[in-house]
C-alpha cells in the first residue's frame, strides 16, 4: 500500500494514509464498499459516516493516536460543514483507492521489483 500523503483541509495540514485495515474499517462503519462510499461522496448522496470515517481513519492510518484524530476531526467540524468535509473525505479515498501510476514500459527503476502476471 501507499505511504502517508499530506492534505490541506479544514483541520490544517495533516498526513493521511488508508491501508487495508483502515479501508476495511471504513467499509464496516459505512456498511458499503470503499468504491460505493467514494461514489456517494462524489454524488452528494453520502451518509455522515461516509464523511467522518475516511478522515478519522486516514489520520490514524498515518500514525496519529485515535484520541488526537477524534479531537482534530471534532475541531474541524466546528470550522467546516459536513458538506465541505465530504470533499476532503472523497480526496482521501481517491488517493488510496484510485491513485494513478505513470506508465513506465520497459525495465523498472533500480530497486523496484517487476510485477509478475
Residue, then its C-alpha position, 0 to 999 in steps of 0.5 A: x500500500x501507499x505511504x502517508x500523503x499530506x492534505x490541506x483541509x479544514x483541520x490544517x495540514x495533516x498526513x493521511x494514509x488508508x491501508x487495508x485495515x483502515x479501508x476495511x474499517x471504513x467499509x464496516x462503519x459505512x456498511x458499503x464498499x470503499x468504491x460505493x462510499x467514494x461514489x456517494x461522496x462524489x454524488x452528494x448522496x453520502x451518509x455522515x459516516x461516509x464523511x467522518x470515517x475516511x478522515x478519522x481513519x486516514x489520520x490514524x492510518x498515518x500514525x496519529x493516536x485515535x484520541x488526537x484524530x477524534x479531537x482534530x476531526x471534532x475541531x474541524x467540524x466546528x470550522x467546516x460543514x459536513x458538506x465541505x468535509x465530504x470533499x476532503x473525505x472523497x480526496x482521501x479515498x481517491x488517493x488510496x483507492x484510485x491513485x494513478x501510476x505513470x506508465x513506465x514500459x520497459x525495465x523498472x527503476x533500480x530497486x523496484x521489483x517487476x510485477x509478475x502476471 
